[in-house]
Structures are given as structure tokens and as C-alpha cells.
Amino acid sequence: MVRRGGILVLAVAMLIGILEIRAWRYGGAEAGPKDTADLIRFPADATVLSRHLAEAVRFPTVTGDNPSLDAFRAYLKTTFPEVHARLGWEVVNGHSLLFTWRGTDPSLPPAALLAHLDVVPADASAWRQPPFEGRIAEGFLWGRGTLDDKGAVLGILEAVTGLLDRGFQPRRTLYLAFGHDEETGGHEGAAAIASLLASRGVKLDSVLDEGEVIGEGLVPGIHQPIAFIGTAEKGYLSLSLTTQGPGGHSSMPAPGDPIIRLSKALTRLEASPFPTRFTEPVDGMFRALAPRMGHLQRLALANRWLFSPLLGWMLSSSAATDALIRTTAAPTVIEGGSVENALPRRARAVVNLRILPGETVEGTLARVRATIADSAVDIAPLPDSALEPSAVSPEDDPAYAALAGAIHEAFPDALVAPSLVLGGTDSAHYAPLARTIYRFLPARVGPQDLDRFHGNDERVAVEGCAVTVRFYEAYLQMVGRPPTAASPATRN
């Protein structure tokens, strides 16, 4: 018995030792060139930049408002005359913009920077400041589009103007592509630009689009700002769930009522969530953050083979982290009867799903049907609503290093980490053309700001406008003038 007890103690000690060694080894070195001595730098006047963005906000370019989109495009031409004079530019499909900055080395595959001109609607009665007046108050510029995504449009054009004034010429060709309907899927804007480039035989080395941000206070226990780079984004699928019934008077309810049947289907779907799984971007994120985490967190992450159920439970307790580790399903529309004393003949719901990389639209649809398991509920994808999850772009890539380097230049206090974009971006339309796609917006976002995207009181700090330009001026140089074999960028 004593011998068995000794063996058990030894086994436990060995297990603890293995867990600790794995925790000690868990984590990765931060990527990105730190040698930025050769960058062209110029002072950015936050007052002028915020005034330009304020003027841009005053165009209510809600998707589909073509007169506002046309007026905004005219404003950009007036405000950035040098960009329009020295870069090739064209209007695509009536309202989108494509600029071409020709490089000096045609052997280098080009790169693209994306942003979008349109915004989502805003209910002015719920805002502290009017959403389309571009007011500056309390150190912030308020208005729809300041974060999503006119700040990026203006930041890119301001940076290009400054670089042109200082004689910068990229080695590789750079495309600046601004779609006009990203908020409704980009089917008329980004898709048309990507199709145009494809018809010209363009193959892109890299694409940079919106997606992730500089997070402040978003990860418990980590006080350093985190620059999340989206190396992939979830897929998209909207399903229509429809039930039929005989109808009749509400005084004589019969089995098979469409509303009840539909409610049961939605309840079954909620009760059987998709399984949790760590994708490559999420694993990379935790590896990058591990050195700043507490010992127990790092121990659990490094030994998921043992602690996977516990980690899944912990991450599922928050909607934000739960969405990182599973395909999600959210009912977003429900329709039923129209009068209070009659049973409806039809009830319908729409369920929106965001699909993890590594899974498929077909497999997701099959699982929903198997979970609901009711042949009386018709389940069908909405037209043009199915989009497969993106491929994962690598962290050990020159394009990622260029992006990380630009982040270090503009946000020297930030830790860089890969991540998974939960929503959709225009970059999905460029997937057939691009070797790599990264998603990052140079904006500082705290917990109090998360609901401002597509919500009320969207705003940016006035001083942040200058930092946005500093980021894009650095990125344009780093991606536009890749290091030659004779002068490799410093990496660690």
C-alpha cells in the first residue's frame, strides 16, 4: 500500500511538472519590424484632421443614399486634390472609388488598403450629440462613421497627401479601394472593385481592411493596450425558418399552431449550441497574450488537453469570448399573427449564424436542421446570405510584420496579437485575389466604446485623428517599400 501511495505521489508530481513546463513554454515572441528609422514622418495637425472628418460626417451616406454618396465623393475630390491629381482614380459601379498609386517595381505584386464610404442609420433622438453634424465636444468628434469607417477613409487620404508632398514613391503598386455598400454586404461596391481588378489580371500580395482595433481594458488582467490583428473572419449564414398551420379562431387553439411550433424550434436551437473549438487565430491570440496573463490562466491555456472543458465553460460565460470559440446562432427577426383573436396561418423567423473558420455553410445548415428535427419547419438560406469562413492569413509573413511595425510606430505602448473577426468585412470579396488579408482599424476602443459601433454616440478622440494618420503613413511606407534582400527588416 505504501509503495502504491509513493507511485501515486510520484505520478502526480510528474504531471504537475509537465503542466508547469508546458505553461512556461507557452507563448510566442511578438512579431513586427522595430527598425523604423528610415520612415518619412511629418507632423499631423489634429485640429485640421478632425475638421476634415467632421465635414465628412455631415454627409449622411447611409447605404443606398446615392445622392449623399455622390456628394461625399465630390467632397473628397475637393479636399484631397493632390491625391486625385497624382494617383489614378476611377468611380466603380456608380459610387465606389478605386485609386491606383503606381509603384516603381512592376515585379512586386501590389497591395490594397480598403475602407468604405457608407454608414448605418442613426436615431438622432438617442444620441448625446447629433449623428450627422460632426460636432466636437468633450475632446471627442461625434458622429456616425467616425469609427466605422470614414475615419479610415480620411486617415488613408490624409496620409497619402502627406507622403506625396514629401516625395514618397512606393516600390509596389498600392490600391486604395473604398466601397459604397459594405454595411449591406458589399455586393455592389467591394465585389465590383474586386471583379474589376480580377478582369485586369491583378493578384494582390496583401489586403488591409477594417476589423479589429486597439483594445484597452478588454482582456481581464492585462492593462497594456492590445492591437488585435484579424487574421481571419467568421463566415455568414442567415436562415429563414417558416411554419404553416390551419389558422382559425383564437378561442379554439389547435395543435400545430405555427407560433408555438416555431418557438419550440428556436428553443431547441438555443439549448444545443455549437461546440467550442480553438481556431488558429484564437490560439495565436492567447499565445501572444500569455506572457501578460496570470499563472493559472497560462497553465490552463498551455494544457488544453486537460483543461479544455474548464476553459470552454469560462470563455462561454461572456458573449464576446463565447463568440470567439464557437459558431453562433442568433434569432434576429420573427413574424407571426397580425390580429389578437385569430390564429396565424404562418410564422417565420430569421436566424443569423456566424461560422467558425474550419467549418462550412453546408455543415452548419445540416446541424441546424438536425437540431430542430421538425419536418414541419421549413429551413432555407436567405438569398445571397451564405458566405464561407475566410482562410487564415499567417502571422509569420512580411505583410503581417509590416502591419505590426506600423502599429508599433503609431501605438508604441500596444501589444500586437492575432485575432478572429466576428463580423464581416469587404475583404471577403478580395479573397480570390489576395495572398494574405489582415483586418485592423487604428482606433483605441475601451469597454464603454464597444456598443458605439452601429450603436449610439459613435465618436473618436480628436487627438486620435492624428494617430490614425501616423499609422497609415507608416503602413503605406512599410508595405509599399518592402525590404530588399540586401537590407532585411529587423524582426524579433
Secondary structure, DSSP 8 states (H G I E B T S, - for coil): -HHHHHHHHHHHHHHHHHHHHHHHH------S----TT-------HHHHHHHHHHHHTS--BTT-HHHHHHHHHHHHHH-HHHHHHSEEEEETTTEEEEEE--S-TTS--EEEEEES-B----GGG-SS-TTS--EETTEEESTTTTTTHHHHHHHHHHHHHHHHTT---SS-EEEEEES-GGGTSTTTHHHHHHHHHHTT--EEEEEES---EESS-STT--S-EEEEEEEE-EEEEEEEEEE---EETTS--TT-HHHHHHHHHHHHHHS-------HHHHHHHHHHGGGS-HHHHHHHHTHHHHHHHHHHHHHTSHHHHHHHS-EEEEEEEE--SSTTEE-SEEEEEEEEEE-TT--HHHHHHHHHHHH--TTEEEEE-TT--B-------SSSHHHHHHHHHHHHH-TT-EEEEEEE-S--GGGGGTTTEEEEEE----EE-GGGGGGTTSSS-EEEHHHHHHHHHHHHHHHHHHHS---TTS-----
